Amino acid sequence: MIARVLCATAQSEQAAMTMAALWGEQVGRFERTAPGFQGAVLLREGANLLAVSCWDGEGPARAALEPLLDRVASSRLDALLAKPLSCRLRTL
């Protein structure tokens, strides 16, 4: 099992709350149908967000990352970011 951890810093706490509300609609619903997806959680503290998703393996986690980044870039989410998303993969 692999955890893919996306870290985001929004422009403000209000922007982070908006991002959290939009995440499930604009990103999460697509991820839930990706091969190897096992579950996810979105955490927010202040202007910081962590989107943690669990995958069957590193291959599926990496394969779903590019479409996710494309969705973020082409949505309202991108305008709310203070800096680009960062990503880490961790073995569970």
Residue pairs with C-beta under 8 A, 6 or more apart in sequence:
1 38
1 54
1 55
1 56
1 57
1 91
1 92
2 54
2 55
2 56
2 57
2 58
2 60
2 61
2 89
2 90
2 91
2 92
3 52
3 53
3 54
3 55
3 89
3 90
3 91
3 92
4 52
4 53
4 54
4 55
4 61
4 64
4 65
4 87
4 88
4 89
5 50
5 51
5 52
5 87
5 88
5 89
5 90
6 50
6 51
6 52
6 53
6 68
6 85
6 86
6 87
7 48
7 49
7 50
7 85
7 86
7 87
7 88
8 16
8 19
8 48
8 49
8 50
8 51
8 81
8 85
9 47
9 48
9 49
9 81
9 82
9 83
10 16
10 18
10 19
10 47
10 48
10 49
10 80
10 81
10 82
11 47
11 80
11 81
11 82
12 47
13 46
13 47
15 47
15 80
15 82
16 44
16 46
16 47
16 48
16 49
16 80
17 44
18 76
18 80
19 44
19 49
19 77
19 80
19 81
20 42
20 44
20 49
22 75
22 76
22 77
23 42
23 49
23 51
23 77
24 42
26 71
26 72
26 75
26 76
26 77
27 51
27 68
27 71
27 72
27 75
27 77
28 40
28 42
30 67
30 68
30 71
31 37
31 40
31 53
31 64
31 68
32 40
34 60
34 63
34 64
34 67
35 56
35 60
35 63
36 55
36 56
36 57
36 59
36 60
36 61
36 63
36 64
37 53
37 54
37 55
37 60
37 64
38 53
38 54
38 55
38 56
39 53
39 54
40 51
40 52
40 53
40 54
41 51
41 52
42 49
42 50
42 51
42 52
43 49
43 50
43 51
43 52
44 50
47 82
53 61
53 64
54 92
55 61
55 64
58 89
61 89
62 89
65 87
69 85
71 77
72 78
72 85
